[in-house]
Amino acid sequence: MPADLYARYQAAHTAYRTHRATCTTCTDTSRCPTGQRLFESFTALQDAYLNRQRQDRR
């Protein structure tokens, strides 16, 4: 499961970076609706992955 979560988190980051590279609306502080959705997906998966890592270290 952690490997799958890591892969999903990395894929979400790639999707956001790809969108950000081509979107003329998104900035570092403001995002278009698609950019916002991709960023939120990335951050949620990143949080889940990091929380899992913290739990595994205990």
N, C-alpha and C positions, 0 to 999 in steps of 0.2 A: 504493500500500500504506500509506504513513503516514497518509493521510487516512482510510482504512478503519480502521486501528488506533486513531486518535483518536476516531472515531465509536463504535467498540466500547467504548473506555475511558470515554467520556462516558455511554454508555447503561448501562454497569455501575454507574457512580456514581449515576445517576438511579435505577436499580433499588434500590440499597442505601439511598439517601436516602428513597425512597418507603416501603420496608419499615420503616426506622427510625422514620419519622413515625407509623406505625400500630401498631408492635409494643410491647406493654407489658412484654416481657421484656428486650429489648435496652437496654443502657446504654452509656456511653462506654467502659467497661472490660470489659463482659461482653456476649456476644451469644448469642441462641438459635441452634440449628443452621442454620436458614435464613439468619438474619442473618450468621452466620459464613461460610457458603458465598458469599453475595453480597459480603461485604467482601473475602474472599480473591480472588474473581474480579476485583473492582475493583482491588485493589492489584497483582495480577499483570499486568493489562492496563496499569495506570499505569506500572509498572516497565518493561514492554516498550516502551511509547511513549517514555518518557523516555530509555531506553537507545538507542533508534533516533534520537532527536533528538541525543544526544551523538555518536553515530557519524557522523551527517550533517554535523556541524560540523567534523569533522576534515578 
